Amino acid sequence: MRFQLPFWNYPMALTGDIASHDGEKTGIYKNAAFYGMKSFMMKIGIALSQLIFPSLLLLGKTRENDLGIRMVAFVSLAFCIVAFILMLKYKEPVKINQPTE
């Protein structure tokens, strides 16, 4: 039986897999650098969302002028589709010292 992670732990699990694979391949374990970069990229994503979505809401957020609210929905959908495509392209690294069954 395989252990399933909750969906919110996937970025941390992917970072751990990539860091351990790189350490096995190169012999130099740089886990702190991988986790630091993951945290930095998450902060960039949060900052961009805090910049983009309020800016779109300035286009209109009333009942008569709802262009901003509609644009937020479409931009959110576009970001979700891009994230889904990027996750589909991720290939799990093959373990170097993995026992064969």
Biopython code that builds the backbone (N, CA, C, O; Angstrom):
import numpy as np
from Bio.PDB.StructureBuilder import StructureBuilder

atoms = [
    (1, "MET", "N", (0.846, -1.177, 0.000)),
    (1, "MET", "CA", (0.000, 0.000, 0.000)),
    (1, "MET", "C", (0.893, 1.243, 0.000)),
    (1, "MET", "O", (1.829, 1.341, 0.793)),
    (2, "ARG", "N", (0.606, 2.164, -0.868)),
    (2, "ARG", "CA", (1.417, 3.366, -1.011)),
    (2, "ARG", "C", (0.822, 4.498, -0.188)),
    (2, "ARG", "O", (-0.394, 4.684, -0.149)),
    (3, "PHE", "N", (1.703, 5.255, 0.472)),
    (3, "PHE", "CA", (1.273, 6.370, 1.310)),
    (3, "PHE", "C", (0.891, 7.547, 0.427)),
    (3, "PHE", "O", (1.667, 7.941, -0.444)),
    (4, "GLN", "N", (-0.286, 8.113, 0.634)),
    (4, "GLN", "CA", (-0.755, 9.273, -0.132)),
    (4, "GLN", "C", (-0.616, 10.528, 0.710)),
    (4, "GLN", "O", (-1.080, 10.579, 1.849)),
    (5, "LEU", "N", (0.026, 11.540, 0.143)),
    (5, "LEU", "CA", (0.140, 12.824, 0.812)),
    (5, "LEU", "C", (-1.085, 13.676, 0.520)),
    (5, "LEU", "O", (-1.665, 13.571, -0.561)),
    (6, "PRO", "N", (-1.486, 14.514, 1.460)),
    (6, "PRO", "CA", (-2.517, 15.496, 1.124)),
    (6, "PRO", "C", (-1.986, 16.450, 0.059)),
    (6, "PRO", "O", (-0.777, 16.667, -0.024)),
    (7, "PHE", "N", (-2.868, 17.019, -0.753)),
    (7, "PHE", "CA", (-2.436, 17.825, -1.894)),
    (7, "PHE", "C", (-1.594, 19.030, -1.496)),
    (7, "PHE", "O", (-0.769, 19.477, -2.293)),
    (8, "TRP", "N", (-1.771, 19.572, -0.294)),
    (8, "TRP", "CA", (-1.006, 20.764, 0.078)),
    (8, "TRP", "C", (0.445, 20.419, 0.428)),
    (8, "TRP", "O", (1.263, 21.328, 0.571)),
    (9, "ASN", "N", (0.785, 19.141, 0.569)),
    (9, "ASN", "CA", (2.163, 18.744, 0.851)),
    (9, "ASN", "C", (2.944, 18.397, -0.406)),
    (9, "ASN", "O", (4.127, 18.073, -0.307)),
    (10, "TYR", "N", (2.338, 18.450, -1.576)),
    (10, "TYR", "CA", (3.036, 18.082, -2.808)),
    (10, "TYR", "C", (4.260, 18.947, -3.092)),
    (10, "TYR", "O", (5.305, 18.390, -3.428)),
    (11, "PRO", "N", (4.197, 20.280, -2.979)),
    (11, "PRO", "CA", (5.422, 21.049, -3.254)),
    (11, "PRO", "C", (6.578, 20.665, -2.347)),
    (11, "PRO", "O", (7.721, 20.612, -2.800)),
    (12, "MET", "N", (6.305, 20.397, -1.073)),
    (12, "MET", "CA", (7.370, 20.006, -0.151)),
    (12, "MET", "C", (7.903, 18.622, -0.503)),
    (12, "MET", "O", (9.109, 18.388, -0.424)),
    (13, "ALA", "N", (7.029, 17.709, -0.887)),
    (13, "ALA", "CA", (7.470, 16.366, -1.268)),
    (13, "ALA", "C", (8.287, 16.403, -2.554)),
    (13, "ALA", "O", (9.302, 15.715, -2.665)),
    (14, "LEU", "N", (7.854, 17.200, -3.523)),
    (14, "LEU", "CA", (8.617, 17.323, -4.766)),
    (14, "LEU", "C", (9.985, 17.928, -4.504)),
    (14, "LEU", "O", (10.979, 17.476, -5.073)),
    (15, "THR", "N", (10.053, 18.932, -3.662)),
    (15, "THR", "CA", (11.339, 19.543, -3.333)),
    (15, "THR", "C", (12.241, 18.528, -2.638)),
    (15, "THR", "O", (13.437, 18.468, -2.923)),
    (16, "GLY", "N", (11.689, 17.740, -1.741)),
    (16, "GLY", "CA", (12.475, 16.711, -1.064)),
    (16, "GLY", "C", (13.011, 15.663, -2.028)),
    (16, "GLY", "O", (14.168, 15.257, -1.924)),
    (17, "ASP", "N", (12.169, 15.220, -2.973)),
    (17, "ASP", "CA", (12.619, 14.242, -3.968)),
    (17, "ASP", "C", (13.745, 14.801, -4.832)),
    (17, "ASP", "O", (14.744, 14.123, -5.073)),
    (18, "ILE", "N", (13.581, 16.022, -5.291)),
    (18, "ILE", "CA", (14.587, 16.636, -6.149)),
    (18, "ILE", "C", (15.884, 16.844, -5.367)),
    (18, "ILE", "O", (16.968, 16.591, -5.893)),
    (19, "ALA", "N", (15.784, 17.300, -4.121)),
    (19, "ALA", "CA", (16.989, 17.542, -3.315)),
    (19, "ALA", "C", (17.734, 16.242, -3.028)),
    (19, "ALA", "O", (18.960, 16.202, -3.130)),
    (20, "SER", "N", (17.012, 15.177, -2.670)),
    (20, "SER", "CA", (17.692, 13.912, -2.380)),
    (20, "SER", "C", (18.286, 13.296, -3.640)),
    (20, "SER", "O", (19.369, 12.712, -3.595)),
    (21, "HIS", "N", (17.589, 13.420, -4.759)),
    (21, "HIS", "CA", (18.121, 12.883, -6.021)),
    (21, "HIS", "C", (19.394, 13.632, -6.423)),
    (21, "HIS", "O", (20.366, 13.012, -6.854)),
    (22, "ASP", "N", (19.391, 14.946, -6.284)),
    (22, "ASP", "CA", (20.573, 15.734, -6.613)),
    (22, "ASP", "C", (21.730, 15.382, -5.678)),
    (22, "ASP", "O", (22.878, 15.299, -6.117)),
    (23, "GLY", "N", (21.438, 15.176, -4.407)),
    (23, "GLY", "CA", (22.486, 14.806, -3.455)),
    (23, "GLY", "C", (23.095, 13.449, -3.764)),
    (23, "GLY", "O", (24.308, 13.269, -3.653)),
    (24, "GLU", "N", (22.245, 12.482, -4.155)),
    (24, "GLU", "CA", (22.760, 11.160, -4.524)),
    (24, "GLU", "C", (23.583, 11.224, -5.798)),
    (24, "GLU", "O", (24.581, 10.518, -5.941)),
    (25, "LYS", "N", (23.160, 12.070, -6.718)),
    (25, "LYS", "CA", (23.846, 12.159, -8.012)),
    (25, "LYS", "C", (25.194, 12.861, -7.886)),
    (25, "LYS", "O", (26.183, 12.413, -8.465)),
    (26, "THR", "N", (25.240, 13.966, -7.127)),
    (26, "THR", "CA", (26.462, 14.759, -7.051)),
    (26, "THR", "C", (27.317, 14.437, -5.828)),
    (26, "THR", "O", (28.517, 14.712, -5.821)),
    (27, "GLY", "N", (26.710, 13.858, -4.798)),
    (27, "GLY", "CA", (27.442, 13.602, -3.562)),
    (27, "GLY", "C", (27.467, 14.803, -2.629)),
    (27, "GLY", "O", (27.996, 14.713, -1.521)),
    (28, "ILE", "N", (26.903, 15.921, -3.061)),
    (28, "ILE", "CA", (26.837, 17.134, -2.240)),
    (28, "ILE", "C", (25.364, 17.406, -1.945)),
    (28, "ILE", "O", (24.577, 17.697, -2.846)),
    (29, "TYR", "N", (25.011, 17.305, -0.671)),
    (29, "TYR", "CA", (23.615, 17.493, -0.286)),
    (29, "TYR", "C", (23.359, 18.964, 0.016)),
    (29, "TYR", "O", (23.931, 19.522, 0.953)),
    (30, "LYS", "N", (22.497, 19.588, -0.782)),
    (30, "LYS", "CA", (22.188, 21.020, -0.643)),
    (30, "LYS", "C", (20.696, 21.197, -0.346)),
    (30, "LYS", "O", (20.018, 22.000, -0.987)),
    (31, "ASN", "N", (20.202, 20.448, 0.620)),
    (31, "ASN", "CA", (18.770, 20.492, 0.924)),
    (31, "ASN", "C", (18.315, 21.881, 1.336)),
    (31, "ASN", "O", (17.233, 22.318, 0.942)),
    (32, "ALA", "N", (19.122, 22.582, 2.123)),
    (32, "ALA", "CA", (18.734, 23.916, 2.589)),
    (32, "ALA", "C", (18.571, 24.873, 1.412)),
    (32, "ALA", "O", (17.668, 25.710, 1.411)),
    (33, "ALA", "N", (19.439, 24.752, 0.416)),
    (33, "ALA", "CA", (19.339, 25.622, -0.757)),
    (33, "ALA", "C", (18.051, 25.333, -1.527)),
    (33, "ALA", "O", (17.394, 26.262, -1.998)),
    (34, "PHE", "N", (17.681, 24.059, -1.662)),
    (34, "PHE", "CA", (16.453, 23.707, -2.371)),
    (34, "PHE", "C", (15.228, 24.238, -1.635)),
    (34, "PHE", "O", (14.330, 24.807, -2.255)),
    (35, "TYR", "N", (15.188, 24.054, -0.316)),
    (35, "TYR", "CA", (14.024, 24.531, 0.446)),
    (35, "TYR", "C", (13.986, 26.057, 0.503)),
    (35, "TYR", "O", (12.906, 26.646, 0.502)),
    (36, "GLY", "N", (15.150, 26.700, 0.552)),
    (36, "GLY", "CA", (15.194, 28.157, 0.515)),
    (36, "GLY", "C", (14.660, 28.689, -0.804)),
    (36, "GLY", "O", (13.911, 29.666, -0.820)),
    (37, "MET", "N", (15.037, 28.056, -1.911)),
    (37, "MET", "CA", (14.551, 28.495, -3.220)),
    (37, "MET", "C", (13.049, 28.250, -3.353)),
    (37, "MET", "O", (12.342, 29.065, -3.946)),
    (38, "LYS", "N", (12.552, 27.135, -2.807)),
    (38, "LYS", "CA", (11.112, 26.871, -2.855)),
    (38, "LYS", "C", (10.349, 27.943, -2.093)),
    (38, "LYS", "O", (9.314, 28.422, -2.557)),
    (39, "SER", "N", (10.859, 28.323, -0.922)),
    (39, "SER", "CA", (10.198, 29.364, -0.133)),
    (39, "SER", "C", (10.244, 30.710, -0.855)),
    (39, "SER", "O", (9.268, 31.460, -0.840)),
    (40, "PHE", "N", (11.378, 31.010, -1.486)),
    (40, "PHE", "CA", (11.505, 32.262, -2.225)),
    (40, "PHE", "C", (10.525, 32.308, -3.393)),
    (40, "PHE", "O", (9.894, 33.338, -3.628)),
    (41, "MET", "N", (10.393, 31.206, -4.126)),
    (41, "MET", "CA", (9.471, 31.167, -5.257)),
    (41, "MET", "C", (8.016, 31.283, -4.788)),
    (41, "MET", "O", (7.190, 31.883, -5.476)),
    (42, "MET", "N", (7.697, 30.711, -3.617)),
    (42, "MET", "CA", (6.344, 30.863, -3.091)),
    (42, "MET", "C", (6.069, 32.318, -2.728)),
    (42, "MET", "O", (4.963, 32.816, -2.944)),
    (43, "LYS", "N", (7.063, 32.996, -2.184)),
    (43, "LYS", "CA", (6.883, 34.414, -1.836)),
    (43, "LYS", "C", (6.718, 35.271, -3.087)),
    (43, "LYS", "O", (5.953, 36.235, -3.077)),
    (44, "ILE", "N", (7.424, 34.931, -4.161)),
    (44, "ILE", "CA", (7.243, 35.662, -5.418)),
    (44, "ILE", "C", (5.824, 35.454, -5.942)),
    (44, "ILE", "O", (5.188, 36.402, -6.402)),
    (45, "GLY", "N", (5.329, 34.225, -5.874)),
    (45, "GLY", "CA", (3.963, 33.949, -6.324)),
    (45, "GLY", "C", (2.926, 34.701, -5.514)),
    (45, "GLY", "O", (1.959, 35.225, -6.068)),
    (46, "ILE", "N", (3.120, 34.757, -4.214)),
    (46, "ILE", "CA", (2.180, 35.482, -3.358)),
    (46, "ILE", "C", (2.230, 36.977, -3.667)),
    (46, "ILE", "O", (1.192, 37.637, -3.724)),
    (47, "ALA", "N", (3.436, 37.509, -3.865)),
    (47, "ALA", "CA", (3.564, 38.936, -4.166)),
    (47, "ALA", "C", (2.919, 39.280, -5.509)),
    (47, "ALA", "O", (2.267, 40.315, -5.639)),
    (48, "LEU", "N", (3.101, 38.414, -6.502)),
    (48, "LEU", "CA", (2.470, 38.662, -7.806)),
    (48, "LEU", "C", (0.956, 38.622, -7.717)),
    (48, "LEU", "O", (0.269, 39.435, -8.336)),
    (49, "SER", "N", (0.432, 37.671, -6.941)),
    (49, "SER", "CA", (-1.031, 37.604, -6.816)),
    (49, "SER", "C", (-1.567, 38.825, -6.085)),
    (49, "SER", "O", (-2.650, 39.313, -6.406)),
    (50, "GLN", "N", (-0.816, 39.324, -5.101)),
    (50, "GLN", "CA", (-1.265, 40.521, -4.390)),
    (50, "GLN", "C", (-1.142, 41.776, -5.247)),
    (50, "GLN", "O", (-1.751, 42.799, -4.933)),
    (51, "LEU", "N", (-0.374, 41.710, -6.307)),
    (51, "LEU", "CA", (-0.252, 42.833, -7.232)),
    (51, "LEU", "C", (-1.281, 42.741, -8.352)),
    (51, "LEU", "O", (-1.909, 43.742, -8.696)),
    (52, "ILE", "N", (-1.459, 41.557, -8.924)),
    (52, "ILE", "CA", (-2.308, 41.391, -10.112)),
    (52, "ILE", "C", (-3.797, 41.500, -9.777)),
    (52, "ILE", "O", (-4.519, 42.258, -10.425)),
    (53, "PHE", "N", (-4.258, 40.761, -8.784)),
    (53, "PHE", "CA", (-5.697, 40.679, -8.563)),
    (53, "PHE", "C", (-6.327, 41.985, -8.065)),
    (53, "PHE", "O", (-7.400, 42.340, -8.553)),
    (54, "PRO", "N", (-5.725, 42.714, -7.129)),
    (54, "PRO", "CA", (-6.323, 44.018, -6.800)),
    (54, "PRO", "C", (-6.264, 45.001, -7.969)),
    (54, "PRO", "O", (-7.148, 45.845, -8.122)),
    (55, "SER", "N", (-5.213, 44.889, -8.797)),
    (55, "SER", "CA", (-5.132, 45.765, -9.970)),
    (55, "SER", "C", (-6.268, 45.477, -10.942)),
    (55, "SER", "O", (-6.832, 46.396, -11.536)),
    (56, "LEU", "N", (-6.600, 44.206, -11.104)),
    (56, "LEU", "CA", (-7.720, 43.857, -11.977)),
    (56, "LEU", "C", (-9.048, 44.317, -11.397)),
    (56, "LEU", "O", (-9.949, 44.719, -12.133)),
    (57, "LEU", "N", (-9.167, 44.256, -10.088)),
    (57, "LEU", "CA", (-10.422, 44.702, -9.468)),
    (57, "LEU", "C", (-10.641, 46.201, -9.618)),
    (57, "LEU", "O", (-11.772, 46.676, -9.512)),
    (58, "LEU", "N", (-9.569, 46.948, -9.864)),
    (58, "LEU", "CA", (-9.730, 48.387, -10.099)),
    (58, "LEU", "C", (-10.466, 48.665, -11.408)),
    (58, "LEU", "O", (-11.003, 49.757, -11.593)),
    (59, "LEU", "N", (-10.496, 47.682, -12.321)),
    (59, "LEU", "CA", (-11.207, 47.860, -13.593)),
    (59, "LEU", "C", (-12.717, 47.888, -13.397)),
    (59, "LEU", "O", (-13.447, 48.403, -14.245)),
    (60, "GLY", "N", (-13.176, 47.349, -12.308)),
    (60, "GLY", "CA", (-14.610, 47.375, -12.040)),
    (60, "GLY", "C", (-15.009, 46.301, -11.061)),
    (60, "GLY", "O", (-14.700, 45.125, -11.257)),
    (61, "LYS", "N", (-15.701, 46.700, -10.002)),
    (61, "LYS", "CA", (-16.170, 45.731, -9.020)),
    (61, "LYS", "C", (-17.568, 46.059, -8.508)),
    (61, "LYS", "O", (-17.955, 45.656, -7.411)),
    (62, "THR", "N", (-18.302, 46.784, -9.307)),
    (62, "THR", "CA", (-19.677, 47.104, -8.926)),
    (62, "THR", "C", (-20.635, 46.262, -9.760)),
    (62, "THR", "O", (-20.229, 45.552, -10.680)),
    (63, "ARG", "N", (-21.903, 46.360, -9.417)),
    (63, "ARG", "CA", (-22.907, 45.595, -10.145)),
    (63, "ARG", "C", (-23.054, 46.094, -11.587)),
    (63, "ARG", "O", (-23.316, 45.306, -12.495)),
    (64, "GLU", "N", (-22.889, 47.380, -11.787)),
    (64, "GLU", "CA", (-23.015, 47.949, -13.126)),
    (64, "GLU", "C", (-21.752, 47.707, -13.957)),
    (64, "GLU", "O", (-21.840, 47.518, -15.170)),
    (65, "ASN", "N", (-20.601, 47.710, -13.326)),
    (65, "ASN", "CA", (-19.327, 47.552, -14.016)),
    (65, "ASN", "C", (-18.563, 46.400, -13.345)),
    (65, "ASN", "O", (-17.836, 46.610, -12.374)),
    (66, "ASP", "N", (-18.738, 45.191, -13.871)),
    (66, "ASP", "CA", (-18.134, 44.018, -13.241)),
    (66, "ASP", "C", (-16.990, 43.423, -14.063)),
    (66, "ASP", "O", (-16.693, 42.234, -13.939)),
    (67, "LEU", "N", (-16.352, 44.232, -14.892)),
    (67, "LEU", "CA", (-15.256, 43.738, -15.732)),
    (67, "LEU", "C", (-14.094, 43.214, -14.889)),
    (67, "LEU", "O", (-13.520, 42.179, -15.227)),
    (68, "GLY", "N", (-13.734, 43.893, -13.811)),
    (68, "GLY", "CA", (-12.620, 43.469, -12.974)),
    (68, "GLY", "C", (-12.847, 42.111, -12.342)),
    (68, "GLY", "O", (-11.940, 41.279, -12.297)),
    (69, "ILE", "N", (-14.061, 41.884, -11.853)),
    (69, "ILE", "CA", (-14.387, 40.602, -11.225)),
    (69, "ILE", "C", (-14.320, 39.481, -12.262)),
    (69, "ILE", "O", (-13.818, 38.395, -11.971)),
    (70, "ARG", "N", (-14.817, 39.737, -13.453)),
    (70, "ARG", "CA", (-14.762, 38.727, -14.517)),
    (70, "ARG", "C", (-13.317, 38.454, -14.948)),
    (70, "ARG", "O", (-12.949, 37.310, -15.215)),
    (71, "MET", "N", (-12.507, 39.508, -15.012)),
    (71, "MET", "CA", (-11.106, 39.327, -15.398)),
    (71, "MET", "C", (-10.342, 38.512, -14.352)),
    (71, "MET", "O", (-9.497, 37.691, -14.710)),
    (72, "VAL", "N", (-10.628, 38.727, -13.073)),
    (72, "VAL", "CA", (-9.983, 37.952, -12.010)),
    (72, "VAL", "C", (-10.287, 36.472, -12.190)),
    (72, "VAL", "O", (-9.404, 35.631, -12.020)),
    (73, "ALA", "N", (-11.525, 36.149, -12.531)),
    (73, "ALA", "CA", (-11.897, 34.751, -12.726)),
    (73, "ALA", "C", (-11.123, 34.134, -13.893)),
    (73, "ALA", "O", (-10.633, 33.011, -13.781)),
    (74, "PHE", "N", (-11.009, 34.849, -15.001)),
    (74, "PHE", "CA", (-10.308, 34.306, -16.166)),
    (74, "PHE", "C", (-8.798, 34.197, -15.931)),
    (74, "PHE", "O", (-8.169, 33.224, -16.350)),
    (75, "VAL", "N", (-8.226, 35.187, -15.268)),
    (75, "VAL", "CA", (-6.789, 35.135, -14.977)),
    (75, "VAL", "C", (-6.494, 33.999, -13.989)),
    (75, "VAL", "O", (-5.489, 33.303, -14.137)),
    (76, "SER", "N", (-7.344, 33.806, -12.999)),
    (76, "SER", "CA", (-7.175, 32.697, -12.055)),
    (76, "SER", "C", (-7.253, 31.359, -12.776)),
    (76, "SER", "O", (-6.453, 30.464, -12.502)),
    (77, "LEU", "N", (-8.190, 31.212, -13.680)),
    (77, "LEU", "CA", (-8.301, 29.982, -14.458)),
    (77, "LEU", "C", (-7.049, 29.753, -15.299)),
    (77, "LEU", "O", (-6.567, 28.624, -15.398)),
    (78, "ALA", "N", (-6.523, 30.807, -15.900)),
    (78, "ALA", "CA", (-5.316, 30.676, -16.726)),
    (78, "ALA", "C", (-4.130, 30.221, -15.875)),
    (78, "ALA", "O", (-3.372, 29.346, -16.294)),
    (79, "PHE", "N", (-3.961, 30.805, -14.683)),
    (79, "PHE", "CA", (-2.869, 30.388, -13.808)),
    (79, "PHE", "C", (-3.033, 28.941, -13.361)),
    (79, "PHE", "O", (-2.042, 28.216, -13.271)),
    (80, "CYS", "N", (-4.245, 28.507, -13.082)),
    (80, "CYS", "CA", (-4.480, 27.117, -12.684)),
    (80, "CYS", "C", (-4.152, 26.153, -13.821)),
    (80, "CYS", "O", (-3.581, 25.089, -13.583)),
    (81, "ILE", "N", (-4.504, 26.511, -15.040)),
    (81, "ILE", "CA", (-4.202, 25.654, -16.194)),
    (81, "ILE", "C", (-2.689, 25.565, -16.405)),
    (81, "ILE", "O", (-2.165, 24.483, -16.669)),
    (82, "VAL", "N", (-1.992, 26.686, -16.290)),
    (82, "VAL", "CA", (-0.530, 26.673, -16.443)),
    (82, "VAL", "C", (0.110, 25.805, -15.354)),
    (82, "VAL", "O", (1.017, 25.026, -15.645)),
    (83, "ALA", "N", (-0.348, 25.928, -14.113)),
    (83, "ALA", "CA", (0.191, 25.115, -13.023)),
    (83, "ALA", "C", (-0.085, 23.639, -13.258)),
    (83, "ALA", "O", (0.776, 22.804, -12.979)),
    (84, "PHE", "N", (-1.263, 23.296, -13.763)),
    (84, "PHE", "CA", (-1.602, 21.904, -14.051)),
    (84, "PHE", "C", (-0.685, 21.342, -15.135)),
    (84, "PHE", "O", (-0.202, 20.216, -15.014)),
    (85, "ILE", "N", (-0.444, 22.108, -16.178)),
    (85, "ILE", "CA", (0.437, 21.649, -17.262)),
    (85, "ILE", "C", (1.865, 21.451, -16.746)),
    (85, "ILE", "O", (2.522, 20.473, -17.103)),
    (86, "LEU", "N", (2.344, 22.370, -15.913)),
    (86, "LEU", "CA", (3.685, 22.224, -15.356)),
    (86, "LEU", "C", (3.795, 20.993, -14.461)),
    (86, "LEU", "O", (4.819, 20.310, -14.474)),
    (87, "MET", "N", (2.753, 20.701, -13.685)),
    (87, "MET", "CA", (2.779, 19.508, -12.837)),
    (87, "MET", "C", (2.729, 18.229, -13.666)),
    (87, "MET", "O", (3.299, 17.216, -13.262)),
    (88, "LEU", "N", (2.061, 18.254, -14.812)),
    (88, "LEU", "CA", (2.038, 17.073, -15.677)),
    (88, "LEU", "C", (3.416, 16.782, -16.276)),
    (88, "LEU", "O", (3.739, 15.628, -16.556)),
    (89, "LYS", "N", (4.223, 17.815, -16.470)),
    (89, "LYS", "CA", (5.541, 17.635, -17.070)),
    (89, "LYS", "C", (6.581, 17.139, -16.068)),
    (89, "LYS", "O", (7.679, 16.752, -16.469)),
    (90, "TYR", "N", (6.259, 17.141, -14.776)),
    (90, "TYR", "CA", (7.222, 16.693, -13.764)),
    (90, "TYR", "C", (7.379, 15.178, -13.841)),
    (90, "TYR", "O", (6.400, 14.434, -13.783)),
    (91, "LYS", "N", (8.613, 14.740, -13.970)),
    (91, "LYS", "CA", (8.926, 13.313, -13.962)),
    (91, "LYS", "C", (9.663, 13.006, -12.664)),
    (91, "LYS", "O", (10.656, 13.654, -12.335)),
    (92, "GLU", "N", (9.169, 12.013, -11.930)),
    (92, "GLU", "CA", (9.805, 11.656, -10.672)),
    (92, "GLU", "C", (11.181, 11.075, -10.947)),
    (92, "GLU", "O", (11.315, 10.195, -11.797)),
    (93, "PRO", "N", (12.221, 11.553, -10.236)),
    (93, "PRO", "CA", (13.569, 11.039, -10.496)),
    (93, "PRO", "C", (13.702, 9.583, -10.059)),
    (93, "PRO", "O", (13.102, 9.157, -9.072)),
    (94, "VAL", "N", (14.488, 8.844, -10.805)),
    (94, "VAL", "CA", (14.739, 7.438, -10.486)),
    (94, "VAL", "C", (15.774, 7.375, -9.379)),
    (94, "VAL", "O", (16.817, 8.023, -9.464)),
    (95, "LYS", "N", (15.494, 6.599, -8.342)),
    (95, "LYS", "CA", (16.424, 6.467, -7.220)),
    (95, "LYS", "C", (17.643, 5.676, -7.670)),
    (95, "LYS", "O", (17.512, 4.660, -8.352)),
    (96, "ILE", "N", (18.820, 6.138, -7.291)),
    (96, "ILE", "CA", (20.060, 5.487, -7.708)),
    (96, "ILE", "C", (20.272, 4.175, -6.978)),
    (96, "ILE", "O", (20.619, 3.170, -7.598)),
    (97, "ASN", "N", (20.068, 4.172, -5.666)),
    (97, "ASN", "CA", (20.298, 2.972, -4.864)),
    (97, "ASN", "C", (18.994, 2.283, -4.496)),
    (97, "ASN", "O", (18.850, 1.779, -3.382)),
    (98, "GLN", "N", (18.060, 2.258, -5.407)),
    (98, "GLN", "CA", (16.751, 1.682, -5.133)),
    (98, "GLN", "C", (16.810, 0.166, -5.315)),
    (98, "GLN", "O", (17.253, -0.310, -6.360)),
    (99, "PRO", "N", (16.362, -0.609, -4.297)),
    (99, "PRO", "CA", (16.377, -2.070, -4.448)),
    (99, "PRO", "C", (15.348, -2.521, -5.475)),
    (99, "PRO", "O", (14.265, -1.942, -5.561)),
    (100, "THR", "N", (15.667, -3.523, -6.238)),
    (100, "THR", "CA", (14.735, -4.072, -7.225)),
    (100, "THR", "C", (13.908, -5.163, -6.589)),
    (100, "THR", "O", (14.383, -5.898, -5.724)),
    (101, "GLU", "N", (12.679, -5.263, -7.020)),
    (101, "GLU", "CA", (11.767, -6.275, -6.454)),
    (101, "GLU", "C", (11.587, -7.411, -7.419)),
    (101, "GLU", "O", (10.859, -8.359, -7.127)),
]
sb = StructureBuilder()
sb.init_structure("model")
sb.init_model(0)
sb.init_chain("A")
sb.init_seg("    ")
for serial, (resi, resn, name, xyz) in enumerate(atoms, 1):
    if name == "N":
        sb.init_residue(resn, " ", resi, " ")
    sb.init_atom(name, np.array(xyz, "f"), 0.0, 1.0, " ", f" {name:<3s}", serial, name[0])
structure = sb.get_structure()
